[in-house]
Amino acid sequence: MTKLPILSALVLAAALTACSRTDSPAELTAVLDSPFNATLTWTTTDARAAGRAVEFATEPGGEYTTLQYTPVERTTYRHPDLIPDTNFHYRVRTYSGPTSESREITLPPGELDDATQAEDHGWITPKTVPGTVADVSALRAGGGAPTDLQATVEHANGIRFTWTDHATDEDGYLLEVKAAGATTFTPAAVLDPNTNSAGLITLPDEKTAAYRVRAFFWGGTSNVAHVKTGPDPDGH
């Protein structure tokens, strides 16, 4: 089941403190290690990055599509099974921002069967729930961490999350998950600014998992790296 950007499943948080250092964009390279497989590598010294988004476009100035949100320590990505005879333009963007506290959830037994899928899933839709928000502050000034994360089990494979939005300058929110046995949180969904309610359909390995929400802002963007794939072997 695809997790990004469509909602799926999503904890303890060490909130990122804003740093006075200037963003240092990643230095990105892309190579074809076969006619239809590209490997990306990058280096960066962004002191406050929480992670990176790996993106591609097929036109030099075209709209970029996110391939994956990667943890900050990762410096490589493989893009396999590419379309023949096509230009691919890659870039890497860092993101930063503080997280809420985590919530560990154990779901009841049960699979996402046809009957469950036929239920009303309006609770999944990301939204802004009206309410009073106190102590709003800027992420870039070291504030704005989301608080009061609440998780409601809607069924054996679905959870609705709500939280209090304190940020004034977020580019969006990430719902992050760490399944039982995993060592790091990974983004499960990307949400618009000002969102404070959203639901997730969990993956099979997330019957027990920890969840958190991150208010994020974009940091430095790498150079654009380009490759062109080989010709179609079938001559099409």
N, CA, C and O of each residue as an XYZ file, in Angstrom:
944
protein
N       0.852     -1.203      0.000
C       0.000      0.000      0.000
C       0.878      1.240      0.000
O       1.771      1.370      0.838
N       0.632      2.147     -0.931
C       1.436      3.363     -1.023
C       1.122      4.296      0.117
O      -0.044      4.480      0.466
N       2.152      4.894      0.708
C       1.947      5.735      1.867
C       2.023      7.217      1.574
O       1.422      8.006      2.304
N       2.719      7.623      0.561
C       2.894      9.051      0.318
C       2.507      9.388     -1.114
O       2.877      8.656     -2.033
N       1.770     10.478     -1.330
C       1.245     11.376     -0.312
C      -0.111     10.970      0.214
O      -0.676     11.681      1.044
N      -0.675      9.815     -0.251
C      -1.979      9.397      0.226
C      -1.861      8.905      1.655
O      -0.832      8.349      2.040
N      -2.925      9.110      2.457
C      -2.877      8.747      3.864
C      -2.836      7.247      4.029
O      -3.550      6.524      3.334
N      -2.014      6.774      4.935
C      -1.916      5.389      5.344
C      -1.588      5.420      6.821
O      -2.123      6.266      7.538
N      -0.712      4.513      7.320
C      -0.458      4.598      8.729
C       0.584      5.594      9.173
O       1.362      6.017      8.318
N       0.682      6.008     10.397
C       1.751      6.872     10.800
C       2.780      6.178     11.677
O       3.755      6.802     12.096
N       5.744      9.619     18.117
C       5.685      9.534     18.294
C       6.369     10.125     19.418
O       6.017     11.279     19.666
N       7.521      9.479     20.379
C       8.361     10.240     21.282
C       9.030     11.290     20.423
O       9.368     10.985     19.279
N       9.215     12.342     20.833
C       9.716     13.339     19.915
C      10.886     14.067     20.469
O      10.690     14.601     21.560
N      11.939     14.183     19.994
C      12.913     15.161     20.431
C      12.687     16.334     19.516
O      13.066     16.285     18.346
N      12.099     17.354     20.001
C      11.741     18.491     19.148
C      13.013     19.154     18.654
O      13.928     19.446     19.424
N      13.046     19.384     17.350
C      14.213     20.048     16.765
C      14.261     21.489     17.212
O      13.264     22.206     17.129
N      15.400     21.909     17.678
C      15.570     23.324     17.993
C      16.118     24.030     16.775
O      17.003     23.521     16.087
N      15.586     25.198     16.518
C      16.073     25.956     15.368
C      17.502     26.373     15.609
O      17.888     26.736     16.720
N      18.277     26.313     14.550
C      19.699     26.594     14.665
C      20.024     27.866     13.910
O      19.385     28.178     12.905
N      21.002     28.594     14.383
C      21.340     29.862     13.747
C      22.191     29.671     12.504
O      22.426     30.632     11.771
N      22.666     28.438     12.244
C      23.486     28.225     11.067
C      22.637     28.326      9.799
O      21.433     28.067      9.817
N      23.271     28.696      8.732
C      22.584     28.815      7.459
C      22.462     27.442      6.819
O      23.374     26.621      6.914
N      21.301     27.189      6.151
C      21.134     25.954      5.410
C      22.265     25.781      4.409
O      22.667     26.734      3.742
N      22.772     24.567      4.311
C      23.772     24.243      3.303
C      23.154     23.226      2.360
O      23.039     22.059      2.737
N      22.746     23.611      1.137
C      22.073     22.688      0.238
C      22.932     21.473     -0.071
O      24.161     21.547     -0.087
N      22.261     20.351     -0.317
C      22.958     19.116     -0.635
C      23.665     19.225     -1.981
O      23.198     19.916     -2.887
N      24.797     18.533     -2.099
C      25.488     18.380     -3.376
C      25.100     17.013     -3.928
O      25.495     15.983     -3.384
N      24.332     17.008     -5.002
C      23.691     15.801     -5.513
C      24.347     15.341     -6.805
O      24.664     16.149     -7.677
N      24.548     14.018     -6.918
C      24.982     13.410     -8.171
C      24.019     12.282     -8.515
O      23.449     11.648     -7.627
N      23.842     12.036     -9.807
C      22.985     10.951    -10.284
C      23.712     10.219    -11.398
O      24.259     10.845    -12.306
N      23.719      8.891    -11.328
C      24.359      8.077    -12.358
C      23.440      6.917    -12.710
O      22.664      6.445    -11.880
N      23.543      6.467    -13.957
C      22.852      5.250    -14.372
C      23.759      4.066    -14.100
O      24.853      3.983    -14.660
N      23.318      3.135    -13.237
C      24.111      1.926    -13.043
C      23.613      0.782    -13.923
O      24.157     -0.321    -13.874
N      22.592      1.040    -14.717
C      22.162      0.201    -15.828
C      21.345      1.131    -16.724
O      21.073      2.260    -16.317
N      20.950      0.715    -17.904
C      20.240      1.660    -18.775
C      18.956      2.237    -18.190
O      18.503      3.294    -18.628
N      18.355      1.551    -17.196
C      17.046      1.976    -16.696
C      16.983      2.069    -15.178
O      15.899      2.022    -14.596
N      18.143      2.202    -14.533
C      18.185      2.325    -13.077
C      19.159      3.436    -12.697
O      20.316      3.428    -13.117
N      18.687      4.384    -11.907
C      19.519      5.513    -11.491
C      19.820      5.424    -10.006
O      18.959      5.046     -9.212
N      21.039      5.771     -9.635
C      21.427      5.861     -8.229
C      21.823      7.298     -7.925
O      22.643      7.894     -8.623
N      21.226      7.841     -6.869
C      21.506      9.201     -6.423
C      22.341      9.149     -5.156
O      22.108      8.306     -4.290
N      23.304     10.039     -5.042
C      24.068     10.209     -3.805
C      24.196     11.697     -3.540
O      24.236     12.508     -4.465
N      24.261     12.046     -2.252
C      24.368     13.459     -1.897
C      25.125     13.633     -0.594
O      25.244     12.711      0.213
N      25.629     14.839     -0.415
C      26.259     15.246      0.838
C      25.645     16.570      1.256
O      25.220     17.354      0.408
N      25.595     16.821      2.543
C      25.046     18.074      3.041
C      25.545     18.313      4.452
O      25.895     17.374      5.166
N      25.576     19.576      4.847
C      25.961     19.929      6.217
C      24.872     20.758      6.877
O      25.156     21.545      7.780
N      23.619     20.589      6.434
C      22.506     21.319      7.034
C      22.371     20.888      8.486
O      22.007     19.747      8.770
N      22.661     21.795      9.396
C      22.756     21.439     10.810
C      21.419     21.155     11.462
O      21.376     20.489     12.496
N      20.325     21.639     10.891
C      19.047     21.463     11.567
C      18.055     20.606     10.785
O      16.874     20.567     11.132
N      18.510     19.920      9.738
C      17.600     19.104      8.942
C      17.065     17.932      9.749
O      17.801     17.285     10.494
N      15.768     17.667      9.591
C      15.153     16.478     10.176
C      15.107     15.334      9.181
O      15.038     14.169      9.572
N      15.144     15.659      7.896
C      15.101     14.652      6.849
C      15.165     15.332      5.501
O      15.397     16.536      5.403
N      14.951     14.528      4.445
C      15.044     15.048      3.088
C      13.949     14.453      2.216
O      13.493     13.331      2.436
N      13.544     15.224      1.231
C      12.630     14.738      0.202
C      13.410     14.566     -1.091
O      14.058     15.502     -1.561
N      13.348     13.368     -1.665
C      13.987     13.083     -2.946
C      12.922     13.245     -4.026
O      11.866     12.616     -3.958
N      13.199     14.090     -5.024
C      12.187     14.452     -6.013
C      12.737     14.306     -7.431
O      13.946     14.366     -7.655
N      11.808     14.111     -8.399
C      12.240     14.051     -9.794
C      11.223     14.742    -10.700
O      10.057     14.913    -10.344
N      11.696     15.129    -11.871
C      10.853     15.656    -12.941
C      11.415     15.149    -14.255
O      12.591     14.796    -14.337
N      10.582     15.112    -15.280
C      11.048     14.667    -16.594
C      11.275     15.832    -17.556
O      11.638     15.619    -18.713
N      11.064     17.049    -17.087
C      11.374     18.261    -17.841
C      12.267     19.150    -16.976
O      12.130     19.143    -15.753
N      13.181     19.917    -17.586
C      14.107     20.738    -16.785
C      13.403     21.653    -15.799
O      13.856     21.793    -14.663
N      12.309     22.277    -16.206
C      11.569     23.147    -15.296
C      10.223     22.578    -14.918
O       9.326     23.298    -14.481
N      10.091     21.264    -15.093
C       8.789     20.640    -14.889
C       8.407     20.494    -13.433
O       9.215     20.754    -12.541
N       7.191     20.085    -13.196
C       6.706     19.869    -11.841
C       7.392     18.646    -11.237
O       7.455     17.585    -11.858
N       7.907     18.809    -10.014
C       8.621     17.725     -9.348
C       7.658     16.831     -8.580
O       6.672     17.291     -8.005
N       7.972     15.540     -8.589
C       7.214     14.526     -7.856
C       8.109     13.946     -6.773
O       9.279     13.656     -7.021
N       7.567     13.774     -5.575
C       8.347     13.209     -4.471
C       8.464     11.701     -4.627
O       7.459     11.007     -4.782
N       9.680     11.201     -4.587
C       9.936      9.769     -4.602
C       9.909      9.183     -3.200
O       9.316      8.128     -2.973
N      10.551      9.869     -2.259
C      10.627      9.346     -0.890
C      11.083     10.447      0.054
O      11.865     11.323     -0.314
N      10.570     10.380      1.287
C      11.102     11.185      2.384
C      12.096     10.308      3.128
O      11.730      9.239      3.615
N      13.347     10.743      3.222
C      14.398      9.915      3.798
C      14.861     10.481      5.134
O      14.795     11.692      5.344
N      15.331      9.619      6.046
C      15.896     10.120      7.305
C      17.160     10.915      7.049
O      17.805     10.773      6.010
N      17.502     11.756      8.014
C      18.590     12.712      7.807
C      19.934     12.022      7.584
O      20.797     12.566      6.894
N      20.123     10.835      8.155
C      21.418     10.173      8.026
C      21.600      9.472      6.680
O      22.711      9.052      6.355
N      20.554      9.340      5.908
C      20.655      8.641      4.630
C      21.214      9.564      3.559
O      20.871     10.746      3.521
N      22.074      9.037      2.684
C      22.713      9.858      1.655
C      22.663      9.212      0.275
O      23.453      9.568     -0.599
N      21.746      8.266      0.065
C      21.649      7.625     -1.240
C      20.219      7.173     -1.493
O      19.451      6.922     -0.564
N      19.882      7.075     -2.777
C      18.552      6.599     -3.175
C      18.681      5.957     -4.545
O      19.380      6.476     -5.416
N      18.003      4.819     -4.741
C      18.020      4.137     -6.037
C      16.638      4.239     -6.668
O      15.634      3.897     -6.042
N      16.591      4.709     -7.902
C      15.339      4.857     -8.648
C      15.343      3.822     -9.771
O      15.984      4.035    -10.800
N      14.636      2.700     -9.589
C      14.734      1.596    -10.544
C      13.637      1.635    -11.617
O      12.659      2.376    -11.519
N      13.846      0.804    -12.641
C      12.811      0.512    -13.643
C      12.279      1.782    -14.310
O      11.069      1.996    -14.378
N      13.175      2.603    -14.791
C      12.791      3.874    -15.389
C      12.291      3.689    -16.823
O      12.576      2.686    -17.477
N      11.542      4.684    -17.287
C      11.028      4.676    -18.652
C      12.195      4.834    -19.632
O      13.055      5.689    -19.417
N      12.246      4.040    -20.690
C      13.350      4.164    -21.657
C      13.371      5.524    -22.344
O      12.343      6.188    -22.483
N      14.563      5.919    -22.769
C      14.781      7.099    -23.610
C      14.092      8.346    -23.049
O      13.414      9.079    -23.768
N      14.285      8.565    -21.752
C      13.609      9.667    -21.055
C      14.606     10.408    -20.180
O      15.475      9.797    -19.557
N      14.476     11.724    -20.136
C      15.286     12.546    -19.244
C      14.689     12.547    -17.839
O      13.479     12.684    -17.662
N      15.560     12.391    -16.851
C      15.148     12.462    -15.452
C      16.004     13.517    -14.748
O      17.234     13.478    -14.790
N      15.325     14.444    -14.111
C      15.977     15.527    -13.376
C      15.662     15.338    -11.894
O      14.498     15.240    -11.508
N      16.704     15.289    -11.071
C      16.545     14.993     -9.648
C      17.002     16.170     -8.790
O      17.901     16.925     -9.161
N      16.361     16.299     -7.642
C      16.823     17.246     -6.630
C      16.484     16.679     -5.255
O      15.632     15.800     -5.127
N      17.158     17.189     -4.236
C      16.927     16.791     -2.847
C      16.668     18.056     -2.039
O      17.421     19.025     -2.130
N      15.598     18.040     -1.248
C      15.263     19.180     -0.385
C      15.265     18.735      1.071
O      14.726     17.678      1.400
N      15.862     19.529      1.934
C      15.816     19.234      3.360
C      14.566     19.845      3.971
O      14.034     20.844      3.487
N      14.113     19.213      5.054
C      13.034     19.804      5.836
C      13.410     19.747      7.306
O      14.171     18.878      7.733
N      12.868     20.685      8.076
C      13.146     20.793      9.501
C      11.852     21.096     10.231
O      10.852     21.467      9.617
N      11.878     20.938     11.542
C      10.721     21.305     12.344
C      10.522     20.362     13.512
O      10.994     19.226     13.478
N       9.830     20.816     14.549
C       9.656     20.044     15.777
C       8.486     19.075     15.688
O       7.574     19.250     14.880
N       8.529     18.061     16.525
C       7.468     17.057     16.575
C       6.687     17.147     17.878
O       7.139     17.714     18.872
N       5.504     16.568     17.828
C       4.719     16.373     19.043
C       5.328     15.246     19.865
O       6.283     14.597     19.439
N       4.772     15.026     21.034
C       5.070     13.793     21.745
C       4.441     12.629     20.982
O       3.542     12.820     20.163
N       4.923     11.436     21.263
C       4.442     10.266     20.544
C       3.259      9.618     21.258
O       3.027      9.829     22.448
N       2.525      8.827     20.488
C       1.455      7.995     21.026
C       1.649      6.584     20.490
O       1.724      6.377     19.279
N       1.731      5.610     21.405
C       1.840      4.218     20.970
C       0.454      3.594     20.955
O      -0.285      3.676     21.937
N       0.107      2.971     19.836
C      -1.223      2.415     19.628
C      -1.101      0.935     19.287
O      -0.284      0.545     18.453
N      -1.923      0.115     19.940
C      -2.077     -1.288     19.570
C      -3.491     -1.478     19.049
O      -4.461     -1.273     19.780
N      -3.608     -1.865     17.800
C      -4.905     -2.034     17.164
C      -5.477     -3.414     17.445
O      -4.721     -4.353     17.690
N      -6.800     -3.554     17.416
C      -7.405     -4.877     17.593
C      -7.135     -5.755     16.379
O      -6.776     -5.246     15.317
N      -7.302     -7.071     16.521
C      -7.105     -7.963     15.375
C      -8.098     -7.639     14.258
O      -9.165     -7.071     14.493
N      -7.717     -8.012     13.050
C      -8.620     -7.815     11.926
C      -7.913     -7.235     10.726
O      -6.975     -6.449     10.857
N      -8.379     -7.636      9.537
C      -7.808     -7.139      8.298
C      -8.718     -6.090      7.680
O      -9.867     -5.925      8.090
N      -8.194     -5.392      6.701
C      -8.971     -4.380      5.995
C      -9.768     -5.082      4.891
O      -9.376     -5.078      3.724
N     -10.893     -5.685      5.286
C     -11.700     -6.451      4.341
C     -12.673     -5.546      3.595
O     -12.725     -4.339      3.832
N     -13.442     -6.146      2.690
C     -14.365     -5.365      1.864
C     -15.412     -4.657      2.708
O     -15.773     -3.515      2.422
N     -15.902     -5.325      3.746
C     -16.930     -4.715      4.590
C     -16.391     -3.477      5.296
O     -17.080     -2.462      5.397
N     -15.154     -3.567      5.785
C     -14.553     -2.413      6.458
C     -14.317     -1.279      5.473
O     -14.559     -0.114      5.792
N     -13.850     -1.612      4.286
C     -13.597     -0.576      3.286
C     -14.871      0.127      2.851
O     -14.825      1.275      2.408
N     -16.019     -0.557      2.972
C     -17.296      0.037      2.577
C     -17.848      1.001      3.627
O     -18.819      1.710      3.361
N     -17.245      1.035      4.811
C     -17.714      1.940      5.859
C     -17.411      3.396      5.493
O     -16.620      3.678      4.593
N     -18.058      4.304      6.214
C     -17.798      5.734      6.035
C     -16.422      6.066      6.605
O     -16.176      5.877      7.796
N     -15.535      6.556      5.759
C     -14.180      6.909      6.178
C     -13.939      8.415      6.089
O     -12.831      8.860      5.790
N     -14.978      9.181      6.350
C     -14.820     10.622      6.310
C     -13.812     11.159      7.301
O     -13.269     12.247      7.110
N     -13.553     10.399      8.371
C     -12.593     10.820      9.394
C     -11.157     10.845      8.867
O     -10.279     11.447      9.486
N     -10.916     10.195      7.727
C      -9.563     10.194      7.162
C      -9.198     11.565      6.593
O      -8.038     11.972      6.654
N     -10.164     12.264      6.050
C      -9.901     13.509      5.330
C      -9.186     14.529      6.204
O      -9.683     14.867      7.278
N      -8.029     15.028      5.772
C      -7.339     16.067      6.549
C      -8.192     17.328      6.613
O      -8.826     17.716      5.632
N      -8.199     17.953      7.772
C      -9.023     19.145      7.934
C      -8.460     20.026      9.036
O      -7.584     19.617      9.797
N      -8.978     21.231      9.105
C      -8.692     22.143     10.202
C      -9.921     22.201     11.092
O     -10.970     22.696     10.680
N      -9.794     21.701     12.298
C     -10.889     21.716     13.257
C     -10.832     23.037     14.008
O      -9.808     23.336     14.622
N     -11.894     23.840     13.984
C     -11.861     25.133     14.672
C     -11.602     24.969     16.165
O     -12.038     23.994     16.778
N     -10.907     25.908     16.726
C     -10.618     25.886     18.156
C      -9.621     26.964     18.507
O      -9.027     27.588     17.628
N      -9.444     27.176     19.780
C      -8.510     28.187     20.246
C      -7.097     27.632     20.243
O      -6.852     26.551     20.778
N      -6.175     28.358     19.649
C      -4.769     27.974     19.637
C      -3.989     29.037     20.389
O      -3.989     30.206     20.004
N      -3.331     28.635     21.450
C      -2.574     29.582     22.273
C      -1.086     29.453     21.976
O      -0.622     28.439     21.454
N      -0.354     30.500     22.319
C       1.106     30.470     22.254
C       1.615     30.128     20.862
O       2.506     29.292     20.716
N       1.059     30.765     19.840
C       1.550     30.519     18.490
C       2.930     31.145     18.330
O       3.208     32.200     18.899
N       3.788     30.495     17.557
C       5.142     30.996     17.359
C       5.708     30.426     16.071
O       5.123     29.524     15.471
N       6.843     30.952     15.652
C       7.443     30.585     14.375
C       8.361     29.380     14.532
O       9.155     29.314     15.471
N       8.249     28.433     13.614
C       9.151     27.282     13.609
C      10.595     27.723     13.438
O      11.494     27.193     14.090
N      10.814     28.684     12.570
C      12.174     29.126     12.273
C      12.823     29.853     13.437
O      14.031     30.089     13.431
N      12.025     30.209     14.437
C      12.564     30.824     15.651
C      12.679     29.815     16.786
O      12.992     30.183     17.919
N      12.424     28.532     16.483
C      12.574     27.486     17.488
C      11.310     27.127     18.225
O      11.367     26.351     19.180
N      10.152     27.665     17.819
C       8.891     27.364     18.492
C       7.950     26.609     17.586
O       8.360     26.014     16.589
N       6.656     26.642     17.954
C       5.618     26.121     17.087
C       5.419     24.630     17.083
O       4.752     24.118     16.184
N       5.968     23.892     18.052
C       5.784     22.439     18.060
C       4.317     22.092     18.290
O       3.674     22.703     19.144
N       3.767     21.124     17.549
C       2.399     20.690     17.807
C       2.296     19.994     19.161
O       3.246     19.351     19.607
N       1.142     20.125     19.811
C       0.928     19.519     21.127
C      -0.408     18.792     21.143
O      -1.173     18.826     20.179
N      -0.663     18.130     22.274
C      -1.966     17.499     22.535
C      -2.348     16.483     21.463
O      -3.514     16.408     21.075
N      -1.391     15.709     20.985
C      -1.710     14.686     19.991
C      -2.620     13.629     20.603
O      -2.296     13.034     21.630
N      -3.756     13.406     19.963
C      -4.714     12.399     20.393
C      -4.940     11.413     19.256
O      -4.998     11.801     18.089
N      -5.069     10.130     19.605
C      -5.292      9.081     18.611
C      -6.559      8.315     18.965
O      -6.704      7.829     20.087
N      -7.469      8.210     18.014
C      -8.724      7.483     18.199
C      -8.757      6.318     17.228
O      -8.671      6.517     16.017
N      -8.883      5.100     17.749
C      -8.966      3.911     16.901
C     -10.364      3.851     16.294
O     -11.350      3.720     17.019
N     -10.454      3.946     14.978
C     -11.741      3.922     14.286
C     -12.154      2.508     13.908
O     -13.342      2.185     13.918
N     -11.196      1.671     13.578
C     -11.436      0.246     13.354
C     -10.090     -0.464     13.398
O      -9.079      0.154     13.729
N     -10.062     -1.748     13.071
C      -8.861     -2.560     13.269
C      -7.687     -2.129     12.411
O      -6.563     -2.577     12.634
N      -7.928     -1.268     11.433
C      -6.842     -0.800     10.566
C      -6.887      0.699     10.324
O      -6.299      1.191      9.362
N      -7.580      1.425     11.187
C      -7.717      2.854     10.966
C      -7.638      3.657     12.242
O      -8.214      3.280     13.262
N      -6.917      4.778     12.183
C      -6.722      5.650     13.342
C      -6.960      7.091     12.907
O      -6.492      7.515     11.851
N      -7.692      7.840     13.734
C      -7.868      9.274     13.515
C      -7.014     10.033     14.518
O      -7.025      9.727     15.710
N      -6.273     11.025     14.030
C      -5.388     11.831     14.864
C      -5.869     13.278     14.889
O      -6.332     13.811     13.881
N      -5.751     13.899     16.053
C      -5.977     15.338     16.192
C      -4.848     15.912     17.030
O      -4.246     15.209     17.842
N      -4.563     17.196     16.831
C      -3.502     17.854     17.595
C      -3.755     19.355     17.603
O      -4.612     19.857     16.875
N      -3.003     20.059     18.432
C      -3.093     21.514     18.499
C      -1.966     22.129     17.681
O      -0.793     21.802     17.862
N      -2.345     23.020     16.785
C      -1.406     23.695     15.887
C      -0.926     24.983     16.554
O      -1.728     25.859     16.879
N       0.401     25.092     16.758
C       0.975     26.296     17.355
C       1.850     27.084     16.387
O       2.350     28.153     16.737
N       2.038     26.573     15.181
C       2.999     27.185     14.260
C       2.357     28.292     13.430
O       1.176     28.229     13.091
N       3.150     29.296     13.113
C       2.685     30.397     12.271
C       3.271     30.356     10.867
O       2.815     31.089      9.990
N       4.265     29.520     10.639
C       4.994     29.576      9.369
C       5.303     28.197      8.804
O       6.278     28.043      8.067
N       4.497     27.191      9.130
C       4.777     25.852      8.632
C       4.474     25.751      7.139
O       3.558     26.399      6.634
N       5.257     24.929      6.444
C       4.956     24.576      5.061
C       4.018     23.383      4.993
O       3.458     23.096      3.934
N       3.841     22.693      6.097
C       2.941     21.555      6.168
C       3.192     20.747      7.416
O       3.953     21.147      8.297
N       2.536     19.596      7.477
C       2.709     18.661      8.585
C       3.039     17.286      8.028
O       2.562     16.908      6.958
N       3.854     16.547      8.755
C       4.134     15.153      8.451
C       3.581     14.292      9.573
O       3.884     14.527     10.743
N       2.773     13.297      9.227
C       2.399     12.260     10.182
C       3.432     11.156     10.057
O       3.648     10.624      8.968
N       4.069     10.809     11.161
C       5.197      9.881     11.142
C       4.886      8.644     11.973
O       4.165      8.718     12.967
N       5.433      7.517     11.560
C       5.152      6.233     12.201
C       6.452      5.497     12.487
O       7.426      5.604     11.741
N       6.445      4.749     13.579
C       7.532      3.821     13.894
C       6.885      2.522     14.332
O       6.404      2.408     15.459
N       6.875      1.534     13.432
C       6.273      0.239     13.735
C       7.084     -0.482     14.799
O       8.271     -0.210     14.977
N       6.443     -1.399     15.500
C       7.131     -2.181     16.523
C       8.357     -2.854     15.914
O       8.261     -3.514     14.879
N       9.505     -2.685     16.559
C      10.753     -3.245     16.068
C      11.550     -2.318     15.182
O      12.730     -2.572     14.938
N      10.943     -1.248     14.691
C      11.669     -0.277     13.869
C      12.524      0.619     14.754
O      12.246      0.770     15.944
N      13.555      1.206     14.182
C      14.472      2.049     14.957
C      14.238      3.534     14.751
O      14.684      4.345     15.562
N      13.544      3.909     13.678
C      13.331      5.326     13.396
C      11.897      5.561     12.937
O      11.220      4.653     12.455
N      11.459      6.794     13.100
C      10.177      7.223     12.551
C      10.338      7.551     11.070
O      11.378      8.057     10.647
N       9.302      7.259     10.286
C       9.290      7.621      8.875
C       7.976      8.320      8.548
O       6.944      7.993      9.134
N       7.994      9.283      7.617
C       6.747      9.957      7.247
C       5.762      8.991      6.601
O       6.128      8.183      5.748
N       4.501      9.092      7.026
C       3.434      8.285      6.452
C       2.480      9.114      5.618
O       1.821      8.579      4.727
N       2.391     10.405      5.886
C       1.490     11.270      5.135
C       1.988     12.701      5.204
O       2.570     13.124      6.203
N       1.754     13.438      4.134
C       2.106     14.851      4.055
C       0.813     15.651      4.030
O      -0.080     15.372      3.231
N       0.714     16.647      4.908
C      -0.524     17.396      5.083
C      -0.292     18.883      4.865
O       0.820     19.382      5.033
N      -1.346     19.575      4.493
C      -1.265     21.011      4.237
C      -1.051     21.807      5.522
O      -1.322     21.309      6.614
N      -0.564     23.041      5.395
C      -0.476     23.921      6.566
C      -1.843     24.085      7.231
O      -2.886     24.021      6.580
N      -1.803     24.299      8.551
C      -2.989     24.545      9.376
C      -3.851     23.312      9.618
O      -4.882     23.406     10.286
N      -3.448     22.155      9.087
C      -4.180     20.922      9.374
C      -3.992     20.543     10.834
O      -2.890     20.661     11.370
N      -5.061     20.088     11.482
C      -4.937     19.579     12.854
C      -5.785     18.341     13.093
O      -6.040     17.970     14.238
N      -6.227     17.695     12.002
C      -6.965     16.440     12.116
C      -6.790     15.658     10.827
O      -6.942     16.210      9.737
N      -6.471     14.371     10.947
C      -6.317     13.507      9.777
C      -6.342     12.058     10.233
O      -5.999     11.745     11.373
N      -6.749     11.184      9.333
C      -6.779      9.762      9.644
C      -5.853      8.974      8.755
O      -5.439      9.440      7.693
N      -5.530      7.774      9.197
C      -4.614      6.891      8.472
C      -5.177      5.485      8.416
O      -5.802      5.019      9.369
N      -4.954      4.812      7.302
C      -5.170      3.374      7.198
C      -3.808      2.720      7.372
O      -2.873      3.005      6.624
N      -3.704      1.852      8.351
C      -2.403      1.304      8.719
C      -1.975      0.165      7.800
O      -2.794     -0.440      7.108
N      -0.693     -0.106      7.812
C      -0.127     -1.235      7.091
C      -0.124     -2.474      7.987
O      -0.242     -2.352      9.207
N       0.008     -3.670      7.396
C      -0.066     -4.895      8.202
C       0.943     -4.963      9.338
O       0.648     -5.559     10.374
N       2.135     -4.368      9.177
C       3.149     -4.445     10.232
C       2.993     -3.336     11.267
O       3.881     -3.140     12.097
N       1.881     -2.610     11.231
C       1.673     -1.493     12.145
C       0.542     -1.746     13.131
O      -0.092     -0.806     13.610
N       0.291     -3.013     13.435
C      -0.720     -3.319     14.450
C      -0.333     -2.719     15.800
O      -1.195     -2.295     16.570
N       0.955     -2.689     16.075
C       1.473     -1.929     17.215
C       2.524     -0.973     16.673
O       3.498     -1.390     16.046
N       2.318      0.304     16.921
C       3.237      1.303     16.370
C       3.128      2.589     17.171
O       2.139      2.825     17.866
N       4.159      3.415     17.062
C       4.162      4.744     17.672
C       3.963      5.781     16.572
O       4.406      5.595     15.438
N       3.291      6.871     16.921
C       2.943      7.904     15.951
C       3.273      9.278     16.505
O       3.234      9.493     17.716
N       3.596     10.201     15.622
C       3.799     11.587     16.015
C       3.497     12.483     14.812
O       3.381     12.008     13.682
N       3.375     13.763     15.070
C       3.145     14.724     13.997
C       4.240     15.780     14.050
O       4.622     16.241     15.125
N       4.736     16.154     12.883
C       5.813     17.137     12.779
C       5.317     18.358     11.989
O       4.803     18.216     10.879
N       5.472     19.536     12.559
C       5.298     20.776     11.799
C       6.619     21.053     11.089
O       7.658     21.157     11.740
N       6.591     21.173      9.763
C       7.869     21.283      9.058
C       7.918     22.511      8.155
O       6.896     23.065      7.749
N       9.146     22.906      7.863
C       9.396     23.932      6.852
C      10.553     23.467      5.985
O      11.454     22.765      6.443
N      10.509     23.874      4.729
C      11.545     23.466      3.793
C      12.840     24.228      4.036
O      12.834     25.415      4.362
N      13.948     23.514      3.868
C      15.263     24.123      3.988
C      15.914     24.250      2.624
O      15.278     24.652      1.649
N      17.200     23.900      2.570
C      17.950     24.061      1.333
C      17.564     23.050      0.267
O      17.141     21.936      0.577
N      17.713     23.444     -0.985
C      17.477     22.578     -2.141
C      18.799     22.340     -2.855
O      19.582     23.267     -3.061
N      19.036     21.099     -3.226
C      20.284     20.741     -3.899
C      20.317     21.293     -5.316
O      19.342     21.858     -5.812
N      21.462     21.113     -5.948
C      21.544     21.267     -7.395
C      20.651     20.227     -8.061
O      20.238     19.259     -7.423
N      20.358     20.423     -9.327
C      19.591     19.448    -10.107
C      20.570     18.522    -10.823
O      21.471     18.981    -11.525
N      20.385     17.211    -10.638
C      21.216     16.205    -11.307
C      20.388     15.539    -12.406
O      19.199     15.279    -12.221
N      21.015     15.265    -13.542
C      20.287     14.797    -14.726
C      20.877     13.495    -15.250
O      22.095     13.319    -15.287
N      19.989     12.583    -15.657
C      20.387     11.398    -16.413
C      19.377     11.190    -17.539
O      18.240     11.656    -17.458
N      19.798     10.493    -18.579
C      18.871     10.071    -19.631
C      18.982      8.571    -19.786
O      20.076      8.031    -19.947
N      17.838      7.898    -19.735
C      17.827      6.443    -19.797
C      18.115      5.956    -21.215
O      18.054      6.717    -22.181
N      18.430      4.665    -21.310
C      18.766      4.067    -22.587
C      17.560      3.876    -23.487
O      16.422      4.075    -23.060
N      17.807      3.486    -24.741
C      16.704      3.282    -25.686
C      15.847      2.081    -25.305
O      16.292      1.171    -24.605
N      14.622      2.105    -25.779
C      13.695      1.001    -25.532
C      14.248     -0.261    -26.191
O      14.479     -0.264    -27.400
N      14.466     -1.334    -25.427
C      15.038     -2.550    -26.018
C      14.114     -3.200    -27.040
O      14.560     -3.977    -27.885
N      12.815     -2.878    -26.961
C      11.862     -3.432    -27.926
C      11.685     -2.536    -29.140
O      10.937     -2.868    -30.059
N      12.383     -1.386    -29.143
C      12.323     -0.498    -30.286
C      11.060      0.315    -30.395
O      10.769      0.855    -31.462
N      10.289      0.423    -29.311
C       9.033      1.186    -29.351
C       9.308      2.665    -29.169
O       8.378      3.471    -29.173
